Structure formats: structure tokens, C-alpha cells
């Protein structure tokens, strides 16, 4: 890709950007949210056709008119936002748009679809039933299906946009093995990830973008994490995590006793203090998110007790949770955290309408609403032209700030953050971390769920660890390290069951 430039109304998204990918090379593409990575990739996969510059594939200058055209030239893309049809089976999704026809080329050959789908899955080390409906899969399973689909298209260039953002450590290993095999077959891979440690594990070269401009391309072996961050953000970022200025108090805000959710988590007990950031760690599927959903009233509690500031409460739905001051920012902000077509102001105001009532008590006061929304908008430093900007137009980091803003305005006593920095660049992560520590310093009690152990270690005052629906251990102080947490996360489940029974 040579001297690629692209403009949107009022915005120069790309300004003479270059990207060169060799056969059998994993080329990492990095940059903060808004740096132009997604725009560049959309040009390469045929989604944006109005641009300046040229694309050359194996010496041939090409013009990509649409995604089908890109696929014709051997370019396959695994998008971060999965685009599968939930009411179709895995096999049907694998062959969507390229279904093989039977005799006479009149009807789709279903038998062949399922036979070949099974072979595709097995080749990627996946044991999923090809007859299973996609809607019954987890996010991580959907991601692996999308990867298998792209690999099966015999692409010469595969674009992977945040492929590990929602998959387990075991699935990451399968993916990396797949990438190594593709490299050996001469496939060029463009790999986008905010997890910089992955770059050093699988990357050959790295290209850095900043504010729509090409900064540099380096051999991965010749750079450090600090070098990359400095080029990404234009400055040194010495401290990935802010200084912990908050103090954990003795006041117990939330206490959970023997909480059980049917087949999701069992016999969970813990306390959460004012001013504390409590980490909820464990491997994907261990039951972390399920506990959070139950405390926020999204899923039923089968048995057990919940106490808020010493008083026993009942949580039957989200209205109960919010009434008691328990709020939750979900891990999938685009599906469940935001109304993407609504403005920033409308999103912030949505769960807080009662605060905006005028003197009559039943009509909204526009002035009061604008003032309160503007106050939290400015406090969190949301970067947007105005409060009237649609949420869909924001970067991932700013979308997350809007999610936090709407709940902060609701003044929570307990704030649950599920994967609060998923899909966010390193600079935006630091800003989210600062918001969390500032909230804790004001006495807010925070539960943070994260699959990134460095984040758990860097941010939490105490960590409770889950293992296959059970609470397997708790660490604090100097014991908050990777070794202790992983030891509890991989504990013997049978021993846990015996201990819980006793």
C-alpha cells in the first residue's frame, strides 16, 4: 500500500500511509484508537473505495471495488466485530456467500457443506459440532469460527483485527500455531492488536501509525515495548498504571455469602470495601462475568445472600440493583453498553432520567439534563466535537468513557467493570485506569474483571480467583502476582468441591 490517503467530512483519516507485507510474514499494525488502522484495513478489504494512493499485490496494481473483489485477489479479513448469522449453523456460516451447489447447479449441496465444514474445523484443532447454531456459541467460539473461515478461503493475505480480544489462553495458543503454519505456507498476515506482548511472540515487522500518519516500520527484534509506545503516542509513557492514591477503608460496602447461580457459579463468598478495587480473575468460562451479571440482576440468583452496607437486599432484576446503587459496565460496550445511533448526551442521560425531572416531578428539564451530562462529559475527558456526536463515531476508548460517564452520573455505591479496557489502545487504557483510581479515592467500591493479568496486578488492591465456577483463592499485597493467581486459576476442581462441601 503506497501513499494511501483518505478523508471524511472534516477529518483527514489517513495521510500518505505506507504498508508493505512480504510472503510468510506476520506484520503487526499498531497505533492508538483513531490512528487510522481500521480505515487502512477497510481500504485493503474493499470497503472504502474512494482514496488516494495505490495497492500492489505481487507486482500487480489492483483496484478493489468491494470485499468480493478483495477476496478474488486473496485478501481475507477477520473483523473485530463479528458478522456471523446467529440463526444459522456453524457450517452454514463457514460457507456463507460461497455455498457449493449440487447436481445441475440448482440447489445447495448441504451434505458437502457439513462434510467440508467438519474437515475445516478439525484442521484448526476445533471440536465444535458443525450443526450447532452460532447463537449458542460463546464470543470466543465465534471468533475461532471466523478465523477458521478465513483460513479455509486459501487467502494469500489474511488481516486479523484484534483476533485474541475475546478468546481463551488455550485458544490463543491454537491461533498462534495456526499463524505459524500459515507463515510456513507463504501467507502474509496483517495483525492488529492492542496487546503489545503478542507482537514479540509472533511478529516479524511492525508498522506504527499516529493521527492518520505513517510513523515508521521496524523489525520486531530491534524494538522494545517502550519504543513502540513512544512512537504510538508521541511521548514516553513510563507508568502503564497510575499511582495508587486511594486508601481502602474498613467499611464493608458489599458482602456476598454462599452465592450460587444454577450451573454458573457455586457457593461464592467475599467482601468489598469502600475505596477498594477488587479484582475478579480466572480463566475465561470460570464464572467471573456470571457473578457480575447476577449481582446486577441480569441473571437469577439460585441461593445465597447479598448485603449492602450491612443490610440484606434482594436482587431480582437490574432495577433492583440500580435502586441499591449497584451498576455494571459490560464487556461488550457496543452491544450492551451503548445505543450507537444515539448521541453522547443521550447515552449518558439514559439511565439517569429521574435526576432530570423539573419542579413538576414528571417532566424532564432540558437545562438540568444538559448541565449534568456536560459535567461528567468534561470530568472524564471524552474527546468528541460535541455532546451531539453519535456514539458510533467515537473511538473505542471514548466509547468506554461514555459508558463510564452514564454510570458515574448515577452515583454507584458498587461499580462493576467487566473487561473495562478490552480493545482499547495503551494511551486510552491509562486514562481509564486514572478514572478508576480517582473513583476509588472518593470511596467508591469497584469490582474489576479482566483477562489481562498485568492489568489485574497493576490495578487491584485485592484479587479473588475463580476456577470452573468455584472461588479457588484470594491474594493481596505482594501475593498479587502472576504465579499466585495462575496457581489458583488452575487449581484442582475436585479438591475445591470437597472443600466447599466441608
C-alpha atoms as one frame of an Amber mdcrd trajectory, in Angstrom:
protein
   0.000   0.000   0.000   1.704   3.196  -1.212   0.934   6.763  -0.081  -2.616
   5.911   0.965  -4.707   8.950   1.907  -8.357   9.055   2.881 -10.597  11.883
   4.066 -14.025  12.011   5.624 -16.036  15.233   6.051 -13.852  17.421   8.254
 -11.348  14.652   9.038  -8.106  13.541   7.360  -8.172   9.889   8.433  -5.034
   8.806   6.529  -2.235  10.972   5.177   0.261   9.240   2.850   0.440   5.955
   4.749   2.613   3.048   3.572   2.344  -0.647   4.403   4.467  -3.399   2.869
   3.847  -7.059   3.693   6.087  -9.911   2.499   5.118 -13.545   1.883   5.283
 -15.637   5.038   5.473 -12.544   7.252   3.432 -11.522  10.285   3.230  -7.748
  10.048   1.922  -6.059  13.179  -0.055  -2.848  12.696  -0.253  -0.676  15.817
  -1.493   2.760  16.812  -3.866   4.378  19.259  -7.608   4.354  18.603  -8.186
   6.909  15.870  -4.692   6.438  14.397  -6.153   5.168  11.102  -5.628   1.394
  11.379  -9.264   0.469  10.706  -9.548   2.902   7.784  -6.402   1.473   6.186
  -7.698  -2.073   6.568 -11.126  -1.165   5.189  -9.401   0.141   2.070  -7.426
  -3.084   1.690 -10.504  -5.301   2.081 -12.573  -3.261  -0.402 -14.941  -1.467
   1.992 -13.573   2.029   1.225 -13.011   2.631  -2.499 -12.614   6.420  -2.542
  -8.975   7.016  -1.585  -5.651   8.307  -2.924  -2.575   6.137  -3.442  -2.184
   2.640  -4.838  -2.330  -1.017  -3.829   0.064  -3.507  -5.404  -0.290  -7.284
  -4.945   2.574  -9.486  -6.190   3.699  -6.728  -8.540   0.234  -6.024  -9.954
  -1.508  -2.712  -9.274  -5.077  -3.517  -8.277  -8.332  -1.663  -7.771 -10.535
  -3.226  -5.113 -14.190  -2.396  -5.726 -15.749  -4.412  -2.878 -14.959  -7.227
  -0.369 -15.685  -9.904  -3.004 -13.108  -8.238  -5.236 -10.590  -8.289  -2.364
 -11.251 -11.995  -1.797 -10.655 -12.614  -5.508  -7.144 -11.238  -5.019  -6.633
 -13.475  -1.979  -7.348 -10.940   0.783  -9.418 -12.287   3.709 -10.353 -10.280
   6.787 -11.249 -11.326  10.331 -13.048  -8.281  11.711 -13.057  -7.445  15.413
 -16.839  -7.020  15.252 -18.016 -10.499  14.300 -20.531 -10.612  11.441 -21.972
 -14.093  11.623 -25.657 -15.031  11.219 -26.749 -16.317  14.662 -29.729 -18.326
  13.372 -27.535 -20.352  11.004 -25.329 -23.322  11.863 -21.533 -23.187  12.098
 -21.244 -24.966   8.742 -23.669 -22.571   7.043 -21.708 -19.592   8.365 -18.410
 -21.069   7.180 -19.745 -21.266   3.611 -21.956 -18.162   3.646 -21.790 -16.489
   0.236 -19.812 -19.354  -1.331 -22.148 -22.320  -0.899 -21.299 -25.334  -3.083
 -24.080 -26.436  -5.452 -25.171 -29.986  -6.188 -26.064 -31.595  -9.490 -27.466
 -29.196 -12.030 -26.127 -26.235 -10.046 -29.645 -25.531  -8.802 -29.635 -26.473
  -5.106 -27.110 -26.032  -2.307 -25.235 -29.244  -1.515 -25.869 -29.456   2.257
 -24.110 -32.809   2.642 -20.916 -31.379   1.165 -21.165 -28.235   3.317 -21.252
 -30.203   6.570 -18.583 -32.664   5.441 -16.177 -29.908   4.423 -17.044 -27.803
   7.493 -16.083 -30.696   9.743 -12.746 -31.002   7.942 -12.107 -27.244   8.251
 -12.792 -27.288  11.985 -10.620 -30.350  12.576  -7.759 -28.754  10.617  -7.843
 -25.849  13.084  -7.964 -28.139  16.107 -11.603 -27.247  16.880 -14.059 -29.844
  18.162 -17.285 -27.890  17.584 -20.302 -29.663  16.072 -20.845 -28.068  12.607
 -24.631 -28.493  13.089 -24.651 -26.206  16.149 -26.385 -22.835  15.789 -23.977
 -19.899  16.081 -26.262 -18.171  18.598 -25.426 -20.947  21.078 -21.687 -20.232
  20.899 -19.667 -18.028  23.223 -17.924 -14.933  21.857 -14.598 -16.760  21.925
 -16.033 -19.711  19.973 -17.499 -17.330  17.376 -14.066 -15.743  16.992 -12.440
 -19.121  16.359 -15.072 -19.951  13.725 -14.320 -16.683  11.938 -10.621 -17.499
  11.949 -11.309 -20.976  10.546 -13.489 -19.449   7.805 -10.750 -17.062   6.660
  -8.104 -19.772   6.661 -10.373 -22.042   4.601 -10.620 -19.419   1.835  -6.996
 -20.082   0.823  -6.102 -16.425   1.204  -2.661 -15.065   0.343  -3.131 -12.155
   2.735  -5.087 -12.526   5.967  -5.994  -9.464   8.046  -6.596 -10.228  11.729
  -8.185  -7.354  13.649  -7.895  -7.938  17.416  -8.293 -11.737  16.999  -7.424
 -12.519  20.639  -9.610  -9.884  22.304 -12.298 -12.412  23.284 -10.687 -15.856
  23.230  -9.164 -18.011  25.953  -5.447 -18.594  26.543  -5.819 -22.133  25.192
  -7.485 -20.779  22.037  -4.741 -18.144  21.673  -2.197 -20.979  21.535  -4.257
 -22.691  18.812  -4.412 -19.389  16.882  -0.661 -18.800  17.148   0.022 -22.352
  15.952  -2.278 -21.653  13.013  -0.398 -18.409  12.260   2.950 -20.227  12.274
   1.570 -22.823   9.862   0.231 -20.098   7.557   3.628 -18.387   7.622   5.308
 -21.621   6.537   2.853 -21.768   3.613   3.849 -18.280   2.451   0.726 -16.429
   3.610   1.229 -12.787   4.592  -0.595 -11.773   7.773  -1.524  -8.265   8.897
  -2.113  -8.481  12.631  -3.757  -5.670  14.612  -3.670  -5.878  18.394  -3.520
  -3.613  21.436  -1.782  -6.422  23.334   1.782  -5.425  22.572   3.232  -8.558
  24.175   1.732 -10.577  21.303   3.864  -8.620  18.848   7.059 -10.048  20.320
   5.693 -13.588  20.287   4.531 -13.837  16.674   5.544 -10.649  14.834   8.275
 -10.174  12.231   7.784  -6.482  11.443   5.716  -3.684  12.960   4.282  -0.550
  11.357   3.254   2.327  13.616   0.529   4.859  12.759  -0.285   8.024  14.716
  -3.073  10.513  13.980  -3.542   9.127  10.474   0.136   9.374   9.579   2.796
   6.771   8.895   5.469   6.902  11.615   7.825   4.001  10.880   8.266   0.304
  10.122  10.683  -1.714  12.253  11.873  -5.276  12.657  10.238  -6.547  15.852
  13.556  -7.882  17.115  15.018  -4.358  17.003  12.440  -2.567  19.205  11.216
  -2.625  22.787   7.722  -2.169  24.180   8.767   1.323  25.309   9.932   2.211
  21.783   6.583   1.197  20.307   4.548   3.102  22.908   6.612   6.247  22.385
   6.042   6.098  18.618   2.325   5.355  19.083   1.517   8.160  21.497   4.255
  10.635  20.565   5.668  10.674  24.068   7.125   8.326  26.644   4.604   6.538
  28.835   6.771   5.396  31.716   3.979   4.280  34.016   1.407   1.984  32.457
  -0.663   2.142  35.662  -1.306   5.312  37.695  -0.081   5.691  41.241  -2.486
   4.233  43.786  -3.523   7.261  45.828  -6.747   5.743  47.113  -6.986   4.090
  50.520  -9.039   1.008  51.222 -11.209   1.560  54.301 -12.592  -0.909  56.835
 -16.153  -0.131  55.750 -17.728  -3.160  54.040 -19.963  -1.903  51.231 -20.897
  -5.251  49.682 -20.881  -8.716  51.201 -21.772 -11.875  49.319 -22.494 -15.081
  51.251 -22.690 -18.527  49.630 -23.971 -17.113  46.343 -24.970 -19.732  43.777
 -26.242 -19.346  40.230 -27.544 -22.502  38.567 -24.627 -24.165  36.702 -22.792
 -20.826  36.516 -21.107 -20.341  39.902 -21.349 -22.076  43.265 -21.023 -21.105
  46.911 -19.267 -17.757  46.363 -18.470 -15.577  49.381 -16.461 -12.338  49.534
 -16.453  -8.781  50.927 -15.889  -5.498  49.097 -14.711  -2.386  50.960 -15.159
   1.323  50.313 -12.266   2.729  48.299 -11.212  -0.727  47.091 -10.566  -2.046
  43.594 -11.255  -5.765  43.915 -10.075  -7.932  41.038 -12.094 -10.910  39.878
  -9.649 -13.140  37.995  -9.662 -16.573  36.426  -9.663 -18.244  33.035 -12.452
 -17.498  30.573 -15.528 -19.551  31.473 -14.609 -19.729  35.159 -17.751 -17.832
  36.185 -16.433 -14.290  36.660 -18.874 -12.474  34.380 -21.728 -14.690  35.573
 -21.246 -13.469  39.169 -21.247  -9.870  37.958 -24.405 -10.408  35.907 -26.177
 -11.927  38.917 -25.195  -9.009  41.177 -26.531  -6.592  38.546 -29.802  -8.511
  38.215 -29.227  -9.776  34.669 -29.232 -13.445  35.729 -31.148 -15.114  38.576
 -29.539 -15.937  41.914 -30.362 -19.531  42.852 -29.356 -19.265  46.516 -27.184
 -17.240  48.875 -27.343 -13.754  50.374 -26.251 -10.267  49.340 -25.670  -7.486
  51.878 -25.220  -3.812  51.030 -23.737  -1.689  53.835 -24.792  -4.381  56.319
 -28.381  -4.621  55.126 -29.629  -7.739  53.339 -31.020  -6.929  49.887 -32.887
  -8.845  47.186 -31.778  -8.502  43.556 -34.364  -9.869  41.137 -33.646  -7.592
  38.180 -31.492  -4.661  37.052 -33.945  -2.145  38.501 -33.381  -3.669  41.955
 -29.610  -3.497  41.510 -29.657   0.130  40.349 -32.050   1.090  43.140 -29.478
  -0.207  45.635 -26.605   1.570  43.869 -25.040  -1.422  42.069 -24.040  -0.528
  38.497 -22.243  -2.531  35.825 -20.288  -1.671  32.671 -20.500  -4.798  30.499
 -17.583  -6.209  28.485 -19.382  -5.730  25.147 -19.926  -1.978  25.149 -21.221
  -1.819  21.580 -23.958  -4.433  22.030 -24.988  -3.810  25.630 -23.315  -0.629
  26.885 -24.316   1.959  24.294 -27.060   2.974  21.914 -24.718   3.550  18.985
 -27.148   5.611  16.931 -27.852   7.918  19.869 -25.728  10.924  20.814 -23.200
  11.060  23.626 -25.586  13.153  25.717 -28.495  10.774  25.150 -26.381   7.778
  26.170 -25.155   9.466  29.334 -28.661  10.533  30.263 -30.475   7.280  29.539
 -30.185   5.591  32.992 -30.409   8.929  34.827 -33.693  10.418  33.646 -35.122
  10.693  37.162 -32.343  13.155  38.017 -33.507  15.488  35.262 -37.106  15.936
  36.399 -38.268  19.516  36.770 -40.374  21.047  39.530 -43.481  19.233  38.322
 -41.864  15.890  39.088 -42.925  14.268  35.815 -41.468  16.459  33.024 -37.770
  16.462  32.104 -35.787  19.663  32.500 -33.611  20.034  29.384 -31.382  22.569
  31.124 -30.748  20.317  34.117 -30.066  17.353  31.817 -27.540  19.255  29.682
 -25.719  20.605  32.726 -25.308  17.231  34.424 -24.325  15.437  31.210 -21.791
  18.158  30.351 -20.311  17.978  33.837 -19.464  14.268  33.665 -18.503  14.558
  29.962 -15.849  17.143  30.852 -14.755  15.308  34.007 -13.907  12.137  32.091
 -12.298  13.971  29.173 -14.386  12.471  26.363 -12.813  13.547  23.071 -15.588
  14.445  20.649 -16.722  17.507  18.654 -19.800  17.914  20.846 -22.332  16.194
  23.077 -24.448  15.730  19.948 -21.877  13.399  18.332 -23.218   9.886  17.821
 -21.626   7.170  19.957 -20.895   5.127  16.818 -18.466   7.832  15.613 -16.215
   7.576  18.691 -13.024   5.570  19.158 -13.134   2.565  21.481 -11.543   4.474
  24.343 -14.008   7.350  24.104 -16.955   4.974  23.794 -15.832   3.362  27.041
 -15.613   6.778  28.707 -19.234   7.430  27.721 -20.249   4.088  29.251 -18.441
   5.008  32.473 -19.912   8.510  32.404 -23.534   7.335  32.342 -22.989   5.092
  35.363 -20.849   7.570  37.294 -23.652  10.119  36.933 -25.904   7.534  38.613
 -23.571   7.726  41.670 -22.991   3.997  42.267 -22.029   2.529  45.624 -20.694
  -0.590  43.884 -19.302  -0.249  40.360 -18.658  -3.479  38.431 -16.338  -3.125
  35.429 -16.204  -6.175  33.156 -13.118  -6.053  30.875 -13.020  -2.220  31.078
 -10.103  -1.827  28.625 -10.921  -4.512  26.078  -9.983  -3.358  22.563  -8.530
  -0.053  23.790  -5.049   1.280  22.998  -2.378   1.781  25.646  -2.867   5.556
  25.951  -6.637   5.262  26.390  -6.121   2.419  28.881  -4.100   4.714  31.106
  -6.926   7.262  31.067  -9.467   4.585  32.067  -7.137   3.457  34.876  -6.889
   7.042  36.139 -10.677   7.331  36.214 -10.878   4.114  38.241  -8.287   5.198
  40.819  -9.941   8.616  41.163 -13.314   6.971  41.790 -11.745   4.685  44.397
 -10.103   7.686  46.092 -13.599   9.150  46.510 -14.658   6.000  48.369 -16.360
   4.101  45.560 -16.192   0.301  45.812 -15.100  -1.236  42.489 -15.068  -4.800
  41.162 -12.869  -5.224  38.094 -12.995  -8.319  35.878 -10.075  -8.661  33.494
  -8.458 -11.399  31.421  -5.202  -9.437  31.316  -3.140 -10.446  34.343  -0.776
  -7.419  34.171  -3.870  -5.215  34.412  -5.207  -7.129  37.421  -1.806  -6.943
  39.132  -1.281  -3.284  38.319  -4.713  -2.018  39.344  -6.183  -4.160  42.120
  -5.841  -3.878  45.900  -7.009  -7.459  46.346  -7.830 -10.291  43.935 -10.234
 -13.211  44.243  -9.674 -16.030  41.751 -12.269 -18.284  40.103 -11.775 -21.803
  38.798 -14.626 -23.575  36.948 -17.472 -21.845  38.829 -15.784 -22.033  42.256
 -13.835 -19.470  44.279 -10.373 -21.028  44.408  -8.335 -18.412  46.270  -7.656
 -14.844  47.322  -4.445 -12.801  47.128  -3.462  -9.362  48.398  -0.338  -7.245
  48.861   2.841  -8.799  47.500   0.970 -12.017  46.707  -0.794 -10.249  43.816
   1.472 -11.688  41.139   1.096 -13.873  38.081   2.360 -17.057  39.738  -0.099
 -17.000  42.651  -3.081 -16.017  40.504  -2.410 -18.692  37.876  -1.869 -21.295
  40.581  -5.361 -20.611  41.945  -6.857 -20.292  38.435  -5.673 -23.809  37.598
  -6.437 -25.392  40.983  -7.835 -28.898  41.282 -11.613 -28.601  40.925 -12.370
 -31.840  42.795 -10.434 -30.556  45.796 -12.410 -27.304  45.617 -15.688 -29.214
  45.620 -14.604 -31.229  48.667 -13.506 -28.083  50.481 -16.825 -26.359  49.701
 -18.749 -29.438  50.863 -16.888 -29.415  54.169
